[in-house]
Amino acid sequence: MHRRRTYALALAASALVTGMGAATPTPAPTLTPTPTPTPTATQSDGTLQILTYRGYAEYGGVSPKVNWVGSFEKETGCRIAKLDTVQTAEEMDAQVDKRPYDLVSAGPALAGRLIAEKKVQPIDPAKVSGYEDIDERFRDMMTVSDKVYGVPYLWGYHQFIYDPAKVKGNLEEAFSSERTALKDSPLTIADAALAAGEGEEPFELSNDQLDRAMALLEGVKERTYWTSPVDLVKGFATGSLDYAQATPYYRLLLQKAGMPVKGLNTRETTGWVDSWMLGAGVPDTTCAYRWLNWVTASNAQRDAAAWVGLAPANDKACKGRAKAICEVYEVGKAKRLDRVVFAVRPPGGCQAEDGECTDYVTWSQRWQELVK
């Protein structure tokens, strides 16, 4: 048994390092621009400065098979002068304030902040070929006051995976067990709100609803909060975990490594969409729109989905190497999407069922108190 688990750990961890770019601990490739770009967005000279997650835009430093940034440069004549990559949403939130970028791939929490702070500008969807190929539900998420602020790229949803050899698989038990790993993110509070039965909008919680969701989390003192998926894989391979909040990709990865994990069948689950956004101070958007066209196309989304283990926003990307990813996320199945409550930045000022909504700053503060 020990030998089998050790093999499973090595195999699954290897798969993450070679194929899960957005979450792998391996260093991202560093570009050395010539000449060195100035610290402001300088796209008028045909260059782009981009901030994204590891694996979302690869330059071939990890594998020549994923050099789609190099292909973009060759086909469009635009050059990526700076490609900064981060691993977590927290790193992204900090990095985006350090310097201006022409393009940023943002999750729902960061997207809401960038829009509110006017650090991004609306996008003209008529200039983005293939925009209509993106699922309408995802497009609507990036539309504010009839203005489009982002081009959806990759998406995923959470599920609780468990080891059926040790537990029967129960959501209540998952939240009450010390042998459960939850994702280290304030938005995990929404998963707790769903488990606690706090209304139909887990991202729009009043103070009382937030307190009850936090009580569910605070009831277990020794729970694991994971940031690296390698730790999650290690937990199941070594037998230290019974449950984990993860994505269907991790379930697939563990199963392929010989671990007989299953996914809990819940009525609803939480999900998110990462979208490309255009910086507010870009003087010339020509190359930026070429990039947006590039990442909207099915081939680019196919490569990214296969590389990072997330689903493409463009259903036409579900071919070739991305086919297995699309199948595990059930891309194109409306009933699957109907069961996903997609994340929004917890909006202060909205009305929850029993009072005004709490904002994301409050969620972040409560989360830091929990995991410190």
C-alpha positions, 0 to 999 in steps of 0.5 A: 500500500505504501509503495502504491501511494508513493507512486501515485504521489510521484505520478500526480505531482509530475503531471502538475509540474508538466501540465498545470501551468497556472498552479505549478510551483515551477518558475515561469519563464522570464522574458528579457526585453530588448530594449528594456521597457519603460515602467509605463504602458508603451503599447504605441510602439507595438509592444505589450506588457502583460500580467497573467497566471502561470500557464495562461500565456506561455513563451516556450520556456517550460515546453516548446509545445506551449509557445503560443506567445511566440506564435502570436508575435510571429503572426501579428508583428506585436511583441510581448515586452514584459510577461509577468506571471503569478501563481495565486489570486493574492499575488495577482492582486498585489502585482497589479498595483505595482505597475501599469499593464496593457492586459491583465487576466483577472478573476471576479474579485480583482475584475470588480476592483479594477472596474471600480477603481477605473484601472481598466477600460471598456472593450469593444466586442465588435473588434474581437473576432470570435467574441460571440463564440464565448458562452453568453453567460460568461459574457454577461458576467463581464458586462457592467452598465452595458459596457464590456470590461473583459473577454472570458478566457478560462473557467472552473468550478469547485467540488468536494472530492473524497476518499471512498475507502475512508468516508462515505462522502458527506458535505456536512462531514467535509466541513466538520472534519480536520482531515479536509483541505479547503482552498486558501481564498476569501471566496471559499466563504461562499462555499461555506455559505452554500453548505450552511444553507445561507440563501441562493446568493452565496456571494451576497451575504449580510453580516449575519449570514457571513457570521454563520458561514464563518462559524462553520469554518471556525468550528474546525481549528486544525483544518488545512488551507491549501495554496499549492495543488501539489500539497492537495495531491500529497494529502490524498496520496499519503492518506492524510486527507479524507476530503478536499475542495478542488476542481474536477481536473484534480479529481481526474488527475488523482484518478489517473494516478490510481487514487480512487477518489470521487466527487460529492454530488451537491445541488450547487457549487461555486465557480469562477471565470478568468477574463482578459481586461484592457488597461485604462492607460493604453495609448494605442490599443492595436496590439491589445486587440490583436491579443484579445482576438488571439486568446478568444480563438478556439486554438489558443483556448484549447491549448490553455485549457489543456495546459492549466486544467481549466475549461475554455470559455469558447466551446469550440476549443473542446477538441484535440488535447482539450477534449478530456478537460471539457469532458470532465467539466461537462462543457456545453451542458446547460444543466451543469452550468445551472448548478454552478453559482459563479463568483462575483466580487462580494458587493457592498451596497447590494441587498441580501436577504436580511440586510445590506451585503458585506463587501470583499474587504470584510470577507478578506479580513475575516478570512485572514483572521481564520487562517492566521 
